[in-house]
Amino acid sequence: MNSIPKYALTALAAISAIFTANAQDCAPSQCSNPEKKNVVEIIDRVNTYWQDSHKPEDWAFWHVAAYHTGNMEAYKLTGNKDYLDYSKRWAEHNQWKGAKSDDRSKWKYNYGETDEHVLFGDWQICFQTYADLYNEEPDPGKIKRAREVMEYEMSTPQHDYWWWADGLYMVMPVMTKLYKITGNQQYLDKLYEYEQYSDSIMFDPEASLYYRDGKYVYPRHKSANGKKDFWARGDGWVLAGLAKVLSDLPADYAQHPYFENRFKDLATAVVDAQQPEGYWTRSMLDPEHAPGYETSGTAFFTYGLLWGVNNGYLKGCKYEKAAKKGWKYLSEVALQPDGRVGYVQPIGEKAIPGQVVDTNSTADFGVGAFLLAASEYARFLERECHGKEAGTPDCCK
């Protein structure tokens, strides 16, 4: 007799838990929501495939840490303790730290993969997951290093810490998560100050999109066809980061309108650049520069759009339709039968003409982005279920 795959068993448990919790709000007899059930199964298939082939004992650098932001979102949706335990083992392996140097005189914030680069944002994204784990089971030791690093950083006169688009996803949500835990207003004030610097060197107000960093600003840099070159994953990092910030930012914070408007303007520009098949090409405004499917940028965009729709920031059918098209690509093209997430552009910083990206192209950060989008799509379907029960017409078909 053939054994039942592990992902199928854990998916059944996760689905059961979700539908039990939602039974009072969304009675199966009226709205059984089979599509949401399918999304939960996809989440478990993808996450079990990844975790079965990658031990959690890995370093805390950005690409691994980005996976854990998606894994924790999948845990919040499903309540699957295997996901939670996986991230806990990873955090414990890294001693709840990013870069591990304790000599502040040697701390750096330029690019670097060694333990002295404590102030470099790629080593700080891990603090998002540590904060989430703290919120699950509060213990000051889980965020001691995060607070030490970020509060030291905020005591310096520098404000140019986030000089690349990816950094806005890596660290902006750390600031709002730690603010919620500590109540320290400085986290919000420095969030705004640092983000203003980022905008000054990377944001194109005409296109409402972000260049990956100052090297790629038009006309100094151009795409293969002489156009502005906005890298999809770079803008995906930003849109997803802004969604995470807004989810924790106090509504009465003085700069809330700034972050809200930046999120809305970026989301509109993103929708306008979507391909008919639901994905975004690596160079967003020049599809011929590096044509073909790409999953990481598409997943971050889909997550950001779905979050905006679910939380009332993005109103209008064009956002909902774009998000659904993004999910259709992710679930029908990017997702492979065994749970592998394909078409993820490898680690880099730009769209590269001729680079091969195919079904075998996968990566931890791409899986994390996929889990973010899938979890938010499940919430969208739950919201849609409530609307059907309340008799709310669907004007977005």
N, C-alpha and C positions, 0 to 999 in steps of 0.2 A: 504494500500500500504506500502511495506517495505521501510524504509529510506535507502539512499545510505550511506555506511560506511564513516566515516570522512576520513580515510586514502585514500579511493578511490578518494574523491573530491580533497584533497590536492595533491595527486599524479598526477592527471590530470593537475592541475595548474603548478606543478613543471616540468612535462614532456613538457608541452607547452612552458614554459619559456626557457628550455634548447634547444629544437629543433628550436625555433625562433632565439635564439642567434647563433646557429650553422648553420643556413640555408644557409648562403653564402659560408661557408667552406665545407659543407657536404650536398649537395642537396639531399633531400629525394627521388627524382625521380631516382637518381643513386645509393643511398646507404641509404635506409630507416632505417637500423640498428635496427630491432625490438628487438634484444637481449638487446641493451642498454636501450631501453624503458622499458623492463622488469626489468632490474636492478634498474632503478630509482623507479619503483613501489615497488620493494622489500625494498629499502631504506626507502621509506615513510611508508610502512606497519610496518617495524621493529621500526622505530623511533616514529611513532604515537602510537603504542602499548605501548612503554616504557613511553613516556611522558604522555599519558592518565592515567597511573597507578602510576606515581611517580611525585610528585610536585617538582618544581625546588628549593624550599626553603629547602636545605639540606646543610650539612657542606662541607668544602672544602678539606677534606682528600682525599687521593690518589685514592681510588676506584671510588668515585663520579667524581672527577676531570678527571679521565681517560675516563669516559663516555663522558664528554664534549669535549675532544679533538676529538673524533669521530663525535660528533654532529656538531662541527664547520666545520669539513671537509665535512660533508653532506650538510651543508649550503653553503659552497663555491661552491660545485658542482651544487646544485639545485637552489640556490637563495631563498629558502623557508624561509620567514621571521619568521614563527612560530619557526623554529629551532633557529634562531638568538635571538629572544625574550626570549626563554627558558633559554639560557645561560646568557643573560643579567640579567634576574631576579635572577639567581643563584649567579652571581657575586655581584650584589647589596645586596643580602641577606647576603653575607659574607664580605661586606664592602670593596671589592676588596683586601682582605687579605687571607692568609693561616692561620697559627697559629697566634693568635692575640696579644700576649704579646708585650708591648712596653718597657719593662725593659731589656735592652741589657745585663745587668749583669747576667741575668737568662737564656739567650738563649742557647739552647742545640742542638746537631746534632746527638745524639744517638737515637735509636728507641723510639718513644713516641707519644701518641695521645692527649697530653694536649697542652695548648696554649704557654707553655714555649719552645716547640720543634720547634722553628721558623726556625732553620738551618737544620732541618731534611728534606731530599728531598721529602718525602711523603706529606709534607705540602707546597711544592714549585711547584708541577706540575700544580696547579691552575693558576700559572702565565702564562703558555702557552696560556690558553684561554683568560686571561685578555689582553695579548698582541695582540691576534687575534681580540678581541673586540675593542681595541684601534685602530688597523689598519682599522677597518670598520668605526669608528667614533672617530677620534683622540681627546683625552682629557687626559692631563697629570695625572689627578687624578686616572685614571684606572690602571696606572702602577707605581704610586708613591710608594706604599708599595713594589711592586716587585723590584724596583730599590733600595729602602732602604735596603731590606734584602740581595739581591744579592751583592750589592756593599759593604755592611758591611762585608759579608762573604769573599769577595775577598780581603779585607784589612787585614785579619788575616793570620798568618803564616801557618795554617793548610792546608793540601792538601788531607786529607783522608776523605772527605765528602761523596764520593760515594763508599761505601763498600759493596753494594749488587747490583746484576745485574739489578733489577727493577729500581734502582736509575738512571741508564743511560737513561732510557726513561723519567723518571720523570723530570730530570733537564737539561740534555744536550740541548734539544731544547729550554729551557728557555734562555740559554746563547746566542744562535745564534739569537733568536727572539729579545732579548733586544739589542744585538749588532746592528742589522739592524735598530732598532728604534733610538738608541743613538749614534752609531758610536764609542763607547768606545772600544778600542782595547783590554782592559783588559778582557773583556768577552771572547774573543777568546783565549787569552793566558792562562787564568785560566781553560777554557774548556779543553785545551790540557793537562795542568798540572794535573788536577783532574782525567782525563781519564787515564793518564799514571799510576796513583796509582791504579785505578780499574783494569787495565790490569795486574799489578804486583801481584795481589792477587787472581784474578778470571779467567784469560784467560789461556786456555790450547793451546799452540802453535802447538802441535801435532794434535789435533782434530780440531783446529780453532773454538772452541766453548767456551762458558763461563759457569763456575760453578755459581750457584746462589749466593754463597758467600764463604768466606774462610773455612767455616765448611765442605763444600762438596767436597773439592779437593781430588782427587785420589792420593795415595791409602789409605789415612786416612779414607775416606768415599768411599763405593762401593755400587753399585746397588745390588739387590737381587741375581743376578747371577755373582757377582764379577767384574762387568764392571764399567767403568766410568759413572757417573750418572749426565747427563746434563738435567736439567729441562726445558721442552719445553717452558713454559710461560716465564721463566727467559730469555732464549735466544731470545724469541719473543720480549720481551721488548727491548733488545739490538738492534736487527736488525731494528725494527721500529724506535727506537731512532736515530740510525745512518742515516736512510733515512731522517728523519726530519732535522737532522743537515746538511746533504749535500744539502738539498733543500734551505738552507739559508746561507751556508758557502761561502764566496767569493772565486771565482775560483783562485785568485792569492794569497790566504792566504798560508803562508809558510808550514803549516801542513795539507793542503788540501789532498796531496797524502796519508798521513797516514790514515786519516779517510776514504778516498776512498778505499784504499787497505784493511782496516779492514772490511769495508762493503762487498766488493767483496768476501773476503775469508770466512767470516761468511755465506754469502748467498750460496756459493758453498757447505759448510758443511751441511747447512740446507737442501738443495735439496737432497743431498746424504742420508739423514736420513728420507725422506718422505716415508710414507706407500703407497702401491699401490692404496688404495682407496682415497688418496689425503690428509689425515690428518696426524698429527704427534702425536705419543704416548707421554705420559707425561714424561717418561724417554727416551730421544731421541735415545740412542744407545742400549737400552735394552728394547725392546717392551714388553717382558714378565714380566717386573718389575711391571708395572701398565697398562695392556693392555686395548684397547678399544678407542672409539672416545674421542677427546678433542678439544674444539672449541677455547679457548682463545689463546693458543699458535699457533694453526693453522691459526687463523685470523691475528695475528700480522705477522706471516711468509708470508702469502699470500699478505698482504699489502706491506711488505718490498720488496718482489720479484717483484710485479707489479710496484711499484714505480721505482725500479732499471731498469726494462725493459722499462718503459715509458720514463725514463730520460736518457737512453743510457748508464747506468753504467753496466748493465748485458746484455751481448750480447751472443747470442747462443740459440738454440731452447730448450735446457734443462731447462733453467730458465722460458721461456714462458710456456712450457708444465707443469712444476711444479706449476706455478701460476694458470693456468687454472684448474688443478686437485684440487688445494686448494679451488678455488672458487666453483667448482662442489660439493665438500663436504659441504662447507658452505651453499650453496643455496639449496641443495637437502637433506641433512641429518640434519645439525644443525638447519636450519630454519624450524620452525613449522608453520602450516597453519594460525594460528592467529597472527603471527608476533613475537612470542616468539623465542629467540635464545637459543637453548638447548645445552647440553653436555659441559657446562662451568665448569671446575674444580673450586670448592669453594676457597675462600681466603686461602692462605697458602704459603709455600715456597719450596715445594718439591713434587715429585711424591710419592704418598702413596699407597702401595699395598693394594688391597681390597676396596679402597674408591669407593663409588657408584657415578658415573657421568652419568646422563641419560637425557632424553628429558626435564625433569622438572628442571634440573640444569641450572640456569641462573644467571646473575649478571650484574651490571652496567658496570664494566670494560670490560666484554665480549661483551656486546652490543656495547660499544665504539670501540672495536677492529673490530667487524663485520662491523660497519659503515665505518671505515677506509678502510678496504679491498674492500667493495662494491663500495665506491666512486672511489677508484683507478682502480677497474675493469671497471667501466663506462668510465673512461678516457682512459683505454687501448682499449676499443671497439671504442671509438671516433678516437683514433690514427689508429686503424685498418681500420676504415672507410676511413680515408684520404689516407691510403696506397692503398686501393682498387681503389679509384678514380684516383690515380696517376699511376695505373697499376703496382704497386709494387707486385712481386710474394710473396706468403705466403709459406715459406719453412718449417714452423713449424707444419704442419698438420700431 
